[in-house]
Amino acid sequence: MKEKVLSTLKSSETDDWLDINVVRPFAYLWALLCARLHISPNAVTIISMFVGAFSALFFMKGSYYYEGAAGLWANIIALLLLLFADVLDCTDGQLARMTGQTSRLGRILDGTAGIVWYIPIYYLLLYRIYLHHDIEFGWFGIPSTPENDLIFTIVAAVLLHISGFFSLSGQTRMADYYIQVHLFFLKGDKGSELENSARLKQMYEDTPWKGNAGWKIFLRSYVNYTHLQEKRTPQFQKLMALLRQKYGATENIPTEVRQQFHDKSLPLIKLNGLLTFNFRTAFLALFCLTDLPFEYFLFEVIFMEILCAYIVHRHEAACRALCQSLQTSSAD
């Protein structure tokens, strides 16, 4: 069965151990069932959005410290629902590759699924923090008064918005980009979903609003998404421009150049995996089960942001070195 599961993946290099050995096999079984029932990949993605968002109702509950066994079980159920949403999110891609139903719309939907899960989770965690914060107040000897409760909730709200709209969205956006970049050098255009914002913008402008309003809205969002990825990776954009100048079509890039980039990218892909679902969710579960959701936002803003910045720095340095190597070889 393992070979069949691997055949439905983009590449085993871009998935971590847990994905390959646990999540992907479950997703493969769901993909087989969905194929038999003629459920489309995009429908699976939308279902995953609802399941992930629904988990927020259970994350809202305090865990054992505040609400006893009932609270603990509510948080466990929340985690299981979120994990199931992740399995479904993997199912859609595997189903698309199994049935030949890959599409740009599916790519856009898949990229937004995680954000759709986390928006309600984050806001209901804020409500949970408003109700339950005795642990933090106890650390600093802060009395629980209406004024202090409100101030703490406002601080949490600010942290939440930094975490969600800056850290989480930015980190997952870059993690996705580096996966597609790695696949591009490993498998070429056909094995990757690496996009170009200029090309997408032209597609957006060439698409009439009449009869295509939904698609235009999705496409506009994807243009912005891709532009932000490119804006944060100037050395990689310089490398791609140099490769197009030297070799023209991407399929003409020599194998040795692809291998050079692959060797530099592979160690970073392993680190990049820490920015994706499994690692992040493990800490969300840890902080929620121990009744410390406020600290999860701190973890996102501080630790995860430092990790993301380090990965971007390393990747940009690798691209700069490869550019210099290509320019030196051209001069010779």
N, C-alpha and C positions, 0 to 999 in steps of 0.2 A: 504493500500500500504506500510505503514511503516514496517510491519512485513516482507513483501516480500523483501524490501530493506535490512533489517537487516540480512535476511537469506543468503545474498550474501556477507556479510562482514566476515573478519577473526574474528573480535571481536569488539563490540561497545566500549570496553574499550580503544582501541588503536586509535580511531578516535576522533577528537574534535567536538564541537557542530556544527560548520559550515559545516564540512564534513558530519556528520550524517543527518543534517536537510536541507542542500542545495545541496552540491556537489554530495553526494551519490545518492539521488533520481534522479537527472539529469543523472548521470552515469548509473543508473539502466535502465532508459528509452532507453538510447543509447545502452546498452547491449542487451535489448530485440530486438531492431531494427537490431543490428549486428548479433544476433543469427538467426533472420528470413532471413537475407540476406546471411547467411553462411560465414560471415567475421570472420577470426580467431582472437583470442586475441593478438597474436604477430603482426598481421597486424595493429590492432588498436594502439598498442604501437608505431609502426613505424610511423603511421600517426600523432600521438601526438608529436613525435619528430620534424617532419616537421612543424607542426602548431606552436609549441613553438619557434622553431628557426626562423620562418618567422616573429614572433612578433618583433624581433630585428630590422627589417627595420623601424619600427614605433617608437621604443624606441630611435632610433638614432636622431630623430627630437627634437629640443628644444621645451619646452612647452610654456605656455602663455607669460612668461616674455620675451623670446627671439623671438618667432615666432607667437605670437598672437593666435587667435582662431584656426587657422589651426594647429599650433603646439600642442595646448591643445587637439584637437580632435585626432591627430596622437598618442599621448600618451595614450589617453583613448582606442583607437583601439588596441594599443599594449597590454594594460592590459587585454582587453576582449579576445584577441587571446591567451594570456598566461593562462587565466582562463579556456578557452575552452580546451587548451592542457592538463590542470590538470584534467578536467572532463574526457577526453579521457584516460588519464593515470589511472584514477580510473576505467573506463569502462573495460579496459582489464582484470584486476583482477576479477571484478565481473562477467564478461562474462566467464572467465576461470572456475570459481567455479560453475556457472550456468550450463555449458555445459560439465564439467568434462575434460577440456583441460589444466589443470595446468601442467607446465613443468619447468625444471631447466633453459632451454633457456629463457622461458618467464620471469622467476625470474631475470635472468641476464639483459635482455633487459629492464625490468621495472626499475631496479636499476640504469641504465645508462640514462634513458630518461631525468631526470631533469638536468643532467650535459650537455647533448646535447642541451637543451634549453638555458642554461645559458652561454655557451661558446660564441656563436655569440652575445648574448645580451651584455655581458661584453665588448667584443671588439668593438662593435659599440657604446656603451656608452663612451668608451675611445675616439673615433672619435668625439662624441658629446661634450665631455669635452674640446677637442682641439679647437673646434669651438666656444663654449660658456662657458666662465668662468668669465664674467664681475662681477657677484655677489661676488665671492670669492676675486677677485682682489680689488673690491670696499671696502670690509671689512678691508683690510690691506693697502689700498692706493698704491697698486702696479700698475705701468703703464703697459698697454697692448702693449708690444713691441714683435717683433718676438723672441727675446732671452728669454724673460720671459714666453711667450706662450709655447715655446719648453721645458723649465725647468719644468713648471707646468705639462705639458703632460707627461714628463718622470716620475715625481713623481707619477702621477696618474697611469701610466703603472705599476710601481713597486707595488703600492698599489693594483691594479687590480689583479696582479698575486699572491700576498699573499692572497687576498680575495678569488680568484677563486680556485687556486690549493692547497691551504692549508686550509683556513677557510671553505669555502662552501663545498668542497669535504669531508673534515674531519667531519664536523658537520652532514651532511646528512648521511654519512657512519655510524656514531655512533647512530644517531636517528633510522635508519633502524635496526641496531643490537639490540638495546634495545627493539624495538617492537617485534622482533623475539624471544628474550629471554623471554619477558613477555608472549608471546603466548605459548612458550614451557612449562612453568610452569603452565599455565592455561589449555592448551589442549593437551600437550604431542607432540610427534614427528609428528603425523598426522595433527595437527592443527597449526604447525609452519613450517617455512622454515629456521630454525637455521642450519647453515652449520659448517663444520669442515675443516680447511684448509689442514690438513694432508690427510684427506679422499679425498678431491677434488684434491690434488696434485697427489695422487695415481691414481685417475681416469684419470687425464691429461696424466700421464706417460703410462697408459695402453691403451690409445686411439691412434691408428696409424694415421699418418699424411695423408696417402693416402685416399682420399675421405672424409676426416674430417677436412680439413684445417680451415674452418670458425669456426667450433665448438671448435677446439683446441685453436684458438686465443681468443674466448670468454671465454673458460674455464681457460686459463692462466690469463686473466684479473680478473676473479672471484676468483682464488686462491689468488692473491695479495690483492684484496679487503677484503677477509675474514681474511687473515693473519694480515692485518693492524688493523682490528677490535679486533682480539684476542690479539695483541701486546699491545693495549691500555687498556686491561681489565685483568690484571694478577690475581686479586683476584677472578674474576668470573671464570677464567680458573681453578684456584685452587679449587673453590667450585665444579665445574663440575667433576674434577678429583676425589675429595673426594666422591661425590655422586656415581660415577661409581665404586669406590672401595668398598663402603659400600653396594650398592644395585644392582650392576651389570647392567642389562638392565634398560633403563630409565623408562620403564613402571612400574618398581618395586619401584620407589621412593614413599614413603608414602604420603598419602593425606595431612597429617598435615605439612610435610616438604614443599610440594608445596604451601600450604596455607600461611605458614610463609613467604616464598619468595614473594608470590603474594601481601601480605599485605605491605611489604616493597617496592615493585616495583610500585604499583599502583599510589601513589602520584608522583613518579618520571616520570611516563608515561605521566601524565598531563603536567609536565614541558617539557618533551621530545617533546611534540607536538609543542612547540615554535620553535624547530629546523627544523620543516618540512615546507611544501610549504606555507600554509596560512599566518602564521605570517611573514615569510620572504618576501613574495610577497606584503603584505600590506605595508611594509616599502619601498620596491622597488617602489611601486606606489606613495607613499607619497613623496619620494625624487625626483622622476622623474617629477611628476606633479608640484612640486614647483621649478623645474629647479636646483636641487642640487644633481645630480648623484654622484659627487665626495664624498659627505658626506655619500652616501649609502655604499661605499666601507669602509669608516671609521667605520660605524655602524657594518658591517660584521666582520671586523678585531678586533674591540674592544668589543662591547657589546655582539655579538653573540658568540664570542670565549670565553669570560668570562662565559657566560651562559652554553656553552657546557662543559667547564672544571668543573663547579660546579656540573652539572648532573653526569659526569663521577666520580667525587670525592664522591658524595653521593651514587651512585650505588656500587662503589668499597667498601665503608665503610659498606654498608648493606651486601655485600657478605662476607666480613671479619667477621662480627658479626655472620652470619649464620654458617660459617665454624667453628668458636670457639664454637658455641652452639652444633654443630654435634660432634665435637671432645670431648667435655665435656660429652655428653650423652654416647659416646662410652666408655669413661674411666670409667663411672659409671657402 
